[in-house]
Amino acid sequence: MPDSPVTVAVTGAAGQIGYALLFRIASGQAFGAETHVNLRLLELDAALPALDGVRMELDDCAFPLLDSIVCTSSTDEAFAGANWALLVGAVPRRDGMERKDLLSINGGIFTGQGEAIARHGADDCRVLVVGNPCNTNALIGSAAAARQGMPADRWMAMTMLDENRGRSQLAARAGVAVDAVRDLAIWGNHSSTQFPDAWHATIGGRPAPDVIDDETWLRGEFITNVQQRGAAIIKARGQSSAASAANAVIDTVRNIAEPSGNAFSAAIPAPRDGGYDVPEGLVFGYPLQAHPGGELEIVQGIEHDDFARARIEATTAELLEERRAVEELLA
């Protein structure tokens, strides 16, 4: 029997990432070939005509799994009954804008969305924040939702794009297919301080450092390439990495909706215990495993050397600084 329909809310749905994402959700790539979906698409009033064009294209694809589409500028309508909320839309950083200014502007957006999701989303609603700075946006949104009674552990921020970038780099260096690379965890913030941990990744079942055997490259160019990949794509393409970001959304959702037992990367609120000494509540990137029903568990027992600990401390410090910048939104 087909699964029950899943209602998916997507913000910023007429933007580049949204455009690259919606057709893949509607085709069954996120939730499986038996699961029907209802799309609830949120945009600013000014972008509703463009969003209507996207709706026309979705209609014209005649996806058999797509049951309905709602296009709206109302957060209450967009999140009504949502089982998943994919928060793609955010204000981008512009020239002359300080990071704290960006956090403040987006803070108001994610506060309102968090409240609306808590009020109107389904009881099992899970939220993936894509719009940057996604870790702290997720922190703000989850705090607002928690004030309405929604558990903070329903929220996460996306680091799967960084994992995919790192796996591709390791595969190219080792001269293997990318599916030979497993267990590459992204620790910390989705920013230039993130730590892609190649030392606990495997290539063809062997430790990645044994296969590559180039510690200088792993500690230097590899980490820098992953951290700076988004900026490199903007420089080369003149636009952000929308298609690969949309692909990472699909990968994240699929890892949770159809658990495989494999570890994957996402940022979740650090727990009191088992969070590798990260301050409780900070939305922090970890290696995770999903269980049936959507429960997420941080992979335990990973031991970091001094090099890794220093990088985890650096990305933790950045996230703490961001949290201090938005303290008034968290109370």
Secondary structure, DSSP 8 states (H G I E B T S, - for coil): --EEEEEEEEESTTSHHHHHHHHHHHHTTTT-TTEEEEEEEE--GGGHHHHHHHHHHHHHHT-TTEEEEEEES-HHHHHTT-SEEEE-------TT--HHHHHHHHHHHHHHHHHHHHHHS-TT-EEEE-SSSHHHHHHHHHHHHHTTT--GGGEEE--HHHHHHHHHHHHHHHTS-GGGEE--EEEB-SSTT-EEEGGG-EETTEEHHHHH--HHHIIIIIHHHHHHHHHHHHHHHSS--HHHHHHHHHHHHHHHHS--S--EEEEEE--SSSSTT--TT-EEEEEEEE-TTS-EEE-------HHHHHHHHHHHHHHHHHHHHTHHHH-
